Amino acid sequence: MTDLAATVEGIGALAEPVRRALYDFVVASRGPVGREEAAEAVGVPVHTAKFHLDRLADDGLLDVEFQRRTGRTGPGAGRPAKLYRRSTQEFAVSLPPRHYDLAGRILADAVEQAAAGVPLDGALRAAAERAAYRVVETVPTDGDRLPQVLTGLGYEPREEEAGLRLVNCPFHSMAAEHTALVCGVNRDFVQGVLDALGRGDVQARLTPTPGQCCVTVVPTTDVGARA
């Protein structure tokens, strides 16, 4: 799960032309770069480069390290230089929220298990449940965690009389092209979230609805066996 506000802010930092030029220079460099060489490459004063490079680092787009570039050590070697390189953090924004990376990891996990001899249906369900448990482990333990998890995953849960309607499908395009496969994985994933949260009072059910997620969360007494 990602913090949308932080992600948008980070990507938005690149809208400033000088900042984008500095970022592009750092990314294209073979190793970490200093303020002076970045300033010279982009054609701005060093203090301007310093301001924008530090802003990119604060927003998570660049990583910072310190090195003595002269190769000297010990007394008189001078202070280490502050250097910048592209961050290992990944940024992606999708509105409405989509999580195709999550679907890809589930499917890749299932394919590996199937290649090892596990029946595909069972491999898909197990992979979806494992992914769900990993997600739940990252959510704070206080309060009602179910809305937190589902909202963080982009499902846009909405309370209705019949249960919890998931308004948005995080796997929309994949579900449109491979409906039976992806919707089944989606249902198993949501069920895995419920199981990981210890929510035996509710269960995931397939209820295809145009323009919305194919899954709803309903009271267990309304479901019986999984759909």
KEVO-828925 format. One line per field, with one value per residue (C-alpha): residue number from 1; y, z negated, x negated. Coordinates in Angstrom, 3 decimals. Layout:
N
k: NUM_...
Y: Y_...
Z: Z_...
X: X_...
END
This chain:
227
k: 1_2_3_4_5_6_7_8_9_10_11_12_13_14_15_16_17_18_19_20_21_22_23_24_25_26_27_28_29_30_31_32_33_34_35_36_37_38_39_40_41_42_43_44_45_46_47_48_49_50_51_52_53_54_55_56_57_58_59_60_61_62_63_64_65_66_67_68_69_70_71_72_73_74_75_76_77_78_79_80_81_82_83_84_85_86_87_88_89_90_91_92_93_94_95_96_97_98_99_100_101_102_103_104_105_106_107_108_109_110_111_112_113_114_115_116_117_118_119_120_121_122_123_124_125_126_127_128_129_130_131_132_133_134_135_136_137_138_139_140_141_142_143_144_145_146_147_148_149_150_151_152_153_154_155_156_157_158_159_160_161_162_163_164_165_166_167_168_169_170_171_172_173_174_175_176_177_178_179_180_181_182_183_184_185_186_187_188_189_190_191_192_193_194_195_196_197_198_199_200_201_202_203_204_205_206_207_208_209_210_211_212_213_214_215_216_217_218_219_220_221_222_223_224_225_226_227
Y: 0.000_3.522_6.991_8.740_12.234_11.540_9.873_12.758_15.270_13.367_13.128_16.696_17.883_17.066_19.629_22.381_22.621_23.072_20.301_17.965_18.791_18.049_14.804_13.725_14.496_12.458_9.528_9.548_9.611_6.392_7.116_9.538_13.215_16.292_19.667_21.430_19.042_18.961_22.752_22.982_20.376_22.141_25.672_27.001_28.395_25.859_27.227_26.714_23.160_22.508_23.689_21.560_18.459_18.536_18.968_15.904_13.972_15.124_13.927_10.501_10.836_10.913_9.125_10.895_9.597_11.166_10.469_12.018_12.365_13.166_9.683_11.124_10.027_11.139_14.647_17.285_15.182_17.620_17.047_14.314_15.623_15.259_13.170_12.250_9.194_7.978_6.597_2.932_3.992_3.508_6.000_5.359_7.222_5.869_7.410_5.514_3.463_0.386_-2.256_-4.318_-4.960_-6.801_-8.897_-9.668_-10.881_-13.112_-14.643_-15.125_-16.841_-19.129_-20.011_-21.013_-23.236_-24.745_-25.490_-27.388_-29.582_-27.751_-27.701_-24.242_-23.427_-24.197_-22.347_-19.206_-19.256_-19.858_-17.112_-14.633_-15.496_-15.157_-11.731_-10.707_-11.707_-9.700_-6.616_-6.917_-7.150_-3.555_-2.053_-0.528_-2.701_-0.033_0.648_-1.121_-2.404_-3.727_-0.305_0.768_-2.184_-2.028_1.743_1.533_-1.044_1.244_-0.742_2.339_0.345_1.652_0.527_-0.738_-2.549_-5.886_-5.519_-3.744_-2.783_-2.420_0.412_0.365_-2.601_-2.343_-4.840_-3.252_-3.690_-7.215_-8.179_-6.832_-9.026_-12.125_-11.884_-15.382_-15.671_-12.194_-11.936_-15.314_-14.176_-10.909_-12.755_-15.031_-12.042_-10.159_-13.341_-13.636_-10.100_-11.036_-14.208_-12.361_-9.828_-12.587_-11.406_-14.633_-12.646_-11.606_-13.271_-12.261_-13.034_-12.581_-10.179_-8.755_-5.207_-3.026_-0.247_-1.612_-4.327_-7.878_-8.576_-7.599_-8.332_-9.776_-11.400_-15.003_-16.231_-14.834_-16.777_-20.322_-21.871_-19.587_-18.527
Z: 0.000_0.732_-0.613_2.333_1.005_0.548_3.953_5.730_3.911_4.853_8.531_8.517_7.487_11.013_12.521_11.746_14.849_13.066_10.619_13.460_15.325_12.213_11.621_15.241_14.938_11.752_13.250_16.411_14.469_13.941_10.266_7.549_8.412_6.379_6.316_8.276_11.228_11.284_11.235_14.087_16.164_15.864_15.996_12.634_9.578_7.012_4.342_6.705_7.457_3.726_2.991_5.706_5.105_1.407_2.238_4.494_1.676_-0.838_1.516_1.834_5.468_4.741_2.205_0.463_-0.471_-1.605_-0.110_-0.081_3.629_3.364_2.100_-0.907_-4.446_-7.934_-9.246_-6.548_-4.071_-4.213_-4.745_-2.728_0.231_0.296_3.330_4.949_6.824_7.966_5.137_5.016_3.991_6.710_7.481_9.422_9.453_10.857_10.472_9.736_7.722_9.485_8.160_11.153_9.474_6.708_9.202_11.059_7.900_7.026_10.492_10.612_7.218_8.414_11.655_9.705_7.426_10.382_12.084_8.935_9.287_7.233_8.992_10.517_8.715_5.361_6.270_7.189_3.973_1.814_3.573_3.117_-0.564_-1.120_0.506_-1.683_-4.872_-3.836_-3.255_-6.576_-8.436_-7.378_-8.799_-12.312_-14.917_-16.404_-15.333_-12.649_-10.359_-7.599_-6.148_-6.480_-4.472_-1.781_-1.412_-1.209_1.567_3.532_3.155_1.952_-0.478_-1.066_-3.769_-2.375_-3.938_-2.438_-3.465_-2.331_1.337_2.942_5.379_7.218_8.700_8.232_11.096_13.502_16.907_16.142_14.878_18.057_20.246_18.028_15.969_14.523_13.604_12.125_10.364_8.744_7.557_6.365_4.303_2.795_2.003_0.208_-1.655_-2.644_-4.047_-6.103_-7.365_-8.275_-10.240_-12.039_-10.625_-10.708_-10.821_-7.170_-3.931_-0.372_2.331_6.102_7.075_10.501_10.886_13.957_13.170_9.721_8.148_8.595_4.867_1.893_-1.793_-3.345_-6.673_-6.840_-7.423_-4.014_-2.202_-3.381_-1.271_0.867_4.136
X: 0.000_-1.216_-0.561_1.104_0.429_-3.284_-3.528_-1.801_-3.989_-7.121_-6.242_-4.955_-8.407_-9.581_-7.192_-9.730_-11.998_-15.351_-14.524_-13.600_-16.816_-18.879_-17.019_-17.562_-21.275_-21.635_-19.721_-21.846_-25.132_-27.073_-27.673_-26.626_-27.097_-27.928_-26.260_-28.977_-28.970_-25.169_-25.031_-27.552_-25.722_-22.375_-23.743_-22.579_-24.408_-25.600_-23.265_-20.310_-21.381_-21.789_-18.249_-16.633_-18.750_-17.929_-14.242_-14.399_-16.069_-13.447_-10.709_-12.313_-13.377_-17.113_-19.278_-22.155_-25.584_-28.854_-32.281_-35.724_-36.215_-39.938_-40.679_-42.514_-41.686_-42.583_-43.314_-43.439_-41.455_-38.561_-34.881_-33.144_-31.164_-27.392_-26.490_-23.203_-21.981_-18.560_-16.472_-15.545_-12.039_-9.404_-6.643_-3.451_-0.162_3.076_6.515_8.678_6.186_4.817_2.421_1.386_-1.964_-0.139_1.806_-1.415_-3.136_-0.192_-0.097_-3.880_-3.783_-0.991_-2.787_-5.898_-3.827_-1.976_-5.298_-6.278_-3.192_-0.563_2.854_3.361_6.613_5.045_1.863_3.816_5.815_2.746_0.773_3.624_3.892_0.133_0.184_3.116_1.326_-1.752_0.396_2.202_-1.109_-1.876_1.340_1.442_3.114_5.393_8.979_11.002_8.284_10.558_11.501_7.858_6.594_9.260_8.961_5.179_5.505_7.803_11.035_12.957_15.148_18.672_21.075_24.379_27.297_26.233_22.586_19.439_19.460_16.018_16.610_13.275_11.399_7.616_7.158_9.656_7.964_6.786_10.234_11.821_9.599_9.363_12.529_12.866_9.182_8.648_11.991_11.381_7.953_9.486_12.097_9.451_7.251_10.027_10.910_7.277_7.432_10.488_8.823_5.626_7.662_9.536_12.852_14.824_18.054_17.746_16.718_15.836_18.372_18.341_21.123_20.229_21.534_20.833_18.370_17.479_15.366_16.630_16.283_18.412_17.884_21.027_21.981_20.807_24.367_25.303_22.609_22.223_19.504_17.361_18.967
END
